[in-house]
Amino acid sequence: MRNLTIFPLAALLAALIASATAARSQTASFIVSQHGTAVGTASFNFATSPDGYDSTALVIINMKGLDYSLSKTESLSSSNHLRQVQLSAAVNGSAVNVTAAPEAKSAPAPVLLLDISANGHTATTRLPLRSAAVFLPDFDPGALQTLLVLAVARNNRDLWAIIPKKDGSIVPIQLATYADEQGALDGKPVVVHHLVATVAGKETDLFSGPENQLLQAEYPQLGFALIRKGFVLTPPAKPGVPPANLNPAPPAKPIPAPPAQQPPAPPVQQNPAFSPVQPPPPPDQNPVPPPVQPPPPPDQNPPPPAGLNPTPPANKSPQLHG
């Protein structure tokens, strides 16, 4: 009985490890969008080698203000440790070339040599070599896929990003796990895992599938997103209409009658201002107008004093004040 129990458990663990590793041998294509508008494409390819993995990545973005292309080849060990990488890119017409590899002899601690050539300037930087470091250029889906694989192996801890900008740097990656979401891949529903990676103070939302494959990446601060072709992330339900008792509109009041049917307006100095928050009082609460003097003879009929407007003739309509 014990053997029957242990075997399925061992098989399950082996399947989980295999699925995490199998995600490394794949090809995927992405749409690059900004604020929902397609502005480019991206892709990666991972293939197994006798002693690890070889990967390539390609990114092309062409939009107003940004003409960006990237080509990267990378070699990783069987434990997804960086062996060497070569990158060629162009940003708005300026060429950038980067190579990185561990220093052959580095003591007492391992060192990563990073050579960057851009705008006629060349710099060589020696960075501490971390075992779980990801070479992370902008909009590179292959680098994000490597991060997902290392996150599984490291339980989201002790992860680092090699940033090939300026003279180069290495910074920690903080990963936070959020609730699973739903989506569809090639028309079939899938459970979507959601992580948020914080690198140098900037957040990237990562969405992966059941086999730990990258499905979508979002850069909220820039409005960009990488969306795997054939994948659709189910959006959260939109909030409904608030209940009636939370409506800021004033309580229902009797609708005032048209001007022709309203009683005479009270004197100006006693008429309260009208506003949506404080409607005019109903007719039975109007103050009683002051006594009206009898009209003079027809040939000497002057206009009534201000504020003492008598009842208007039938052929005229009183005007609302305020």
DAWOTA-V495753 format. One record per helix or strand of 2 or more residues. SS is the DSSP state (H for helix, E for strand). FROM is the first residue (numbers start at 1). LEN is the number of residues. Records with the same first field share a line. If there is no record, write none. Layout:
BEGIN
SS: FROM-LEN ; FROM-LEN
END
This chain:
BEGIN
H: 2-21 ; 141-14 ; 244-3 ; 259-3 ; 268-3 ; 283-3 ; 298-3
E: 27-8 ; 37-13 ; 52-12 ; 66-12 ; 82-10 ; 94-9 ; 111-8 ; 121-8 ; 133-3 ; 159-5 ; 169-17 ; 188-12 ; 202-7 ; 214-6 ; 224-5 ; 231-3
END
